[in-house]
């Protein structure tokens, strides 16, 4: 791509237009909320519906941010989280004339000759781009992920408005200091726009999961890719939701694979798949139609953690298991929590015991007694929020944002599958597989091999 084309996403007129549209929607809701509270009202359920309607009409990056915030406990009040969680990344697909021009901008005027076939209609459309099926000249089935135009401009405009949303929340309900949350969300969203980085993430996971034969990762086609077009192998599979009513052994197989592809890279290399929802995975089947393995389909949101953060996560687990308060406090401090009183430590432990709970009992169990995937973690978050209002606020370190969000997402998938597993043994097997002392060296080696820079 030329520098001129690369600058398309920063056009001042595009960004100003996005500011106006987002600002009007969010600002209008904020004004109505403030007015209602001045009159003595405090109807959060109604406020949340207004905010969902405003953001849902915008599509694009801000809607993705809203979905993300809904999965981070106490980033927003519970009523807001419930409404925003219903937002879906279902932006309408670009039509064929538009796609044809966008593909020409990425691969040149004769781009269609580089494929044996290219389907005009999108196979899937989301908040930042859409996917088209194609076939390479060597016969390989392909998935072409094409970014919508002007996404860089839209992201920057939306992140500016995100700070406004956080500011409104801090003034109205300051139990959590969210100052670092917007920085972390902004950094990850900007990474998602860089498809060259996503290609590196695919190679990174191909390498670190090489000893997991039941996990498939798409092969990358660099000659058909750019920073805004990612062409990869098309992996056939069936959505995981189709197996929520399958036999227990099938559900347990898929759940075990989900657990391993999340925890093994984290414990061994400081990596997590930061967006573990059902749409980013599919089951691949044998000739008889039985699920055999797991396809990993999206690598836009991979978080690379400092090795010391990994050590803190493991230390907190061991501290909770041994009821060693000094080790627990040291783990929180390693994560970046500061100035914790005994009361705040007790409150954080409520959440920590919820996240680690299934992995602290050496027995076969479901993830959460009576738990529903859509409600996973909500009651615990409410308890923590109520306590923090009395004893807080507490400042949330930026690394915690995606770690926590991904853990909740993984738990939701396991609940959908209704798995019955010994999570204690699965987790400890992940810990035993690779020494924590070697995380820094292994991470550096694999990042270099895959051409991926550490996260900011």
Order of alpha helices (4+ residues) and beta strands (2+ residues): alpha-alpha-alpha-alpha-alpha-alpha-beta-beta-beta-beta-alpha-beta-alpha-alpha-beta-beta-beta-alpha-beta-beta-beta-beta-alpha-alpha-alpha-alpha-beta-alpha-alpha-alpha
